[in-house]
């Protein structure tokens, strides 16, 4: 089509998108063009701004490596990751859900471990944490035999892939729920931490006068045939950044209390106070069991 003015452009592009064979892809592309062209018109995007935007997209890809995913950080910092999660879970966003962000630091092939084992693989100073989780369906029935992948940051706020002082797969482990749907393990209490700010995401936060911190949390990815794979994060309810999470990931259903204990641990003779316990119930929804693509290797 030979254009007479900018008003001719969007209908011409939409007509091409209509030729897409796959109905879902056609629906997505038609909506994308309407919203994208509408956005350009709404802000009257200049040529210089368009070049800057294109350069930013390129930089997001270039800043992503085997151990860092800048694209996922940007999606979280814009609230897109949480929006996709909340729209696709909890009865289409109508009820609370245990689903949350996958985050940029999940890795495949965490070591399989027996319930009760420690996920520390190198010296990691900090107060001990004993976590007990329960996995159930929407009716409250326990889900036995579920594979639970857990990981979290250290007490100084680093995942092991970010920290040369931590051993490979430190603070990561894979457990299996028992007949009552329970799993449990020992670790150290995680800290909240700043997301990386040396790339495009950091510049965005700076111009918006936003802090880069995430509240302390423990990740879990739970896999069981017959259920939609659950990715979850359990947040400390007393973290000072709970209300202002830079990744917009905190929901009421995902907060829990890290209970502090001052007395020596009753069964771990090497643990004196203070130490912490965390108990949380994960609820899985019916669906397809499939693992997501890891954001890092």
N, C-alpha and C positions, 0 to 999 in steps of 0.2 A: 504494500500500500504506500502510495506517495502522500506524505503528510502535507496538509495545508496549514495547520497550527498545532500547538501542544494539545488541544482538545481532541485531536484525532488519534493521538498516540496510544492512550490507555485502551480504547476499544480495539485497536489493531493488535496490541499485545495479548489482550484477553482472547481474541479470536484464535490466535496461535495456540494459546494454552488449552483451549477447548479441544484441540486435537489429541491430547494426551490419552492414551488407551486406558491406563490404570485409573479406575474411578476415584480412589482415595488420593492418588497423586494429583489428578486433575482438580479435585476439590481444594487441595492445599495450594496448588499453584495459582488458581484463580483468585483465591482469597489473598495470597501473598501479593500478587500484582495490584489488586485493589488497594490494599493497605499501604504497600510500599509507595506506589504512585501518589496515594493520598497524603502520605507523610511528606514526600518531597514537595508537593504543592502547599501543604499546610505551613511548613516552615520556610518555604521558598528557598530551598537549599541552593547555595551559590556553587559556582564551579570550583572555587578553592576549597570549600567545605567538602564537596564530593571527593576531591582528590585526597583530602585528609582522611576521610572515612575509608576510602579504598586502601590507603596506606596502613590504617589501623587494623583492618581485617588481615592484611598480609603480616603485620607485626604480631598479631595474636597467634598465627600459625608458626611463625618463626620463633616465638618465645616458648612454644611447647616442645618438651623433650621427653625422653623415656621416664624421667622422674618428676616432671612438672607439666601441668596442663593449664595454660593460661586461658584457653577458651572456656573451660569449665568454671574457672574463677570468675571470668566476666559474666557468664550466664547466671551464676549465683549472685554476684554483686548487683545485677539488674533485676533480681527477683524472678527471673524466667524459670530457673530450675525448680524453685518452690511452687510456682504457679502450675507447671506441668504436673508435678507430683500431686498437688492437692486436687486438681481437676480429674485425675485418673484413678483416685483411690477414695475410700470412705464413701461409697455409694455416690460416685461422681461429685465429690466435694460437699455432700450434704451432712456427713457425720465425721467424727474424729477418726484419725487413722494413725497406725504405727509407722506408716511409710514416711520416709524423709529423703533428703538428698543423699545420693551415693557419695558425693564428695570427690575431690581430685586425687586421693591417696590410697584408694583400694587397690590391692594387688592380688593376682591369682596365686594359688598354690601355697597358702599359709600352712604351716605344719599342723598335721592332725594330732590331737592331744586328748588324753583322758580327762573326764570331768574332775575338777578339783586341782588340776595342774597349774603351775605358774607359767605365764607367757613372757616372763623376763628371760632374756638370753644373753644379757650382758649387764654389768653393774649399772643400776638405774636408781640413784638415790631419790628417796621420797617416801611418804607415808604409804603403808601397804593398803591395797584395796581388795576386798573380797566381794565379787559380784555373783549374784544368783539371778538367772533369768528363767522365765516360764514362757513357753510358746503354746498358744491355743488358737482355736478357730473362733469365729464370730459368736458361736453359741456357748463359748466358754469351755469347750472340750479340749483336753490336752492333745498336742500333736507330738507323737513319739517318732524318733528316727529322723528328726529334722537336722540338717547340717547347718551349723551356726558359725559363721566366720566373724571374728571380732578383731578390732584394731583400734588404737587410740594414740594420742600424743603422749610424750613424756611429761614429767612434772615441770620441765622447763619449756614445754610447748613445741617440741619437735617430733615429727614422725621419723622412724628409723631411716627412711630413704633420704631425709634431709640432713641427717646428723652423722658425721663420720665416726663419732665416739660410740654409736650404738651398733650392736651386732646385726647382721642380716636377719630380718624378720623379727627383730625385737618388738615386743608389745603387740604381737599378732599371733593368732591361733585359731584352729578350727575344731569345734566340739560337736557332739551329737546328743540330742535330747533323749532323756530316758523315758520310761513308760508313762511318767507323770508330766512329760513335756518340759522337764527341767534340764538346765545345764548350769555349770558353775565353774569359776576359775579364780586364780589369784593374780594380782598385778600390783601396780602402784597407781596412786590417784593422779589422773591426768590434769593438766592445766589448760586454761584458755590460752589462745595464741593469736598472733597477727598473721594474716595471710600474706604471701609474698607481695611486696609492693615495688619491686624493681622493674616492672613492666607497665603495659597500658592500663591494667587495673589499678595499680598504685597511683598513676597520674589522675585517673578518674576520681578516686577517693580524695585526692588532695584538692582538686578544684571544687569538690562538693563539701569540703571540710568534714569528711567522715573519718572515723577511726577505722583501723583495719582488723579489729579483734573479733574472734569467735569465742563464745562461751565454752567452758570445759564440757566435754562430752565423750561418750563411748559409742563407737560404731558397731553395728551388727548387720550382716547380710545372711538371711536365712533361706535355705533351699529345701523344698520337700515336694515330691511328686503330688500333683493334684491341687497345689496352691500356687498363687502368684508369688514369685520370688520377692521377699521382703527386704528392702534396704532401709535401715533405721539409724537414728542417732538419739541417744538418751542424754539429756542436758542436765547439768547441775542447777537445781532450782535457786541457789543462792549466789550464782555467779553475777558479778556486777555488770556484765555485758549482755545479760539475758534479753533485755528489752531492746538492745541496739545491735544485734548480731549483724555483722557486715554482709552475711550471705542470706539473710532473711529466712533462716531455716527453723527457728524455734516455734513450736506450737504447744498449746497447753497439754496435749496428750503425750508429748515427748519429754516433759520435764519430770524429774524425779529427785529424791533427796539422797545425797551422799551422807550417810549417818556417821557421825564422828564418835569414836570410842576412846576413852582415856586409859582404861585398864589393860593389862596384858591380854593378848589373844588367848582364848581358852584351849585351842588345839594347835596353834603354831608357836612353839616356844621361842622362836627367834623374833617374834613381833611383840614389842611393847608399845604402849600408847604414845602418840595417837595413831589410830588406824581407822579405816572406813569400810562400811558395807554399802552396797547398792543392790536393790531389788527392783526388778521391772518385769512386767508382763507384756509380751509382744503378741499382737493379734494378726493372724494371717487371713487373707481373703482367698476364696476359690479362684483358680485361674491357671495359667500356663507357667510351669516351672522352667525358667531359662535364666542363665547367667548373663549379666550385662557385659558389655565390652569394657575391659579395664581401662581407666583413664591414664594409668601409668603401667610400666612393665616391671 
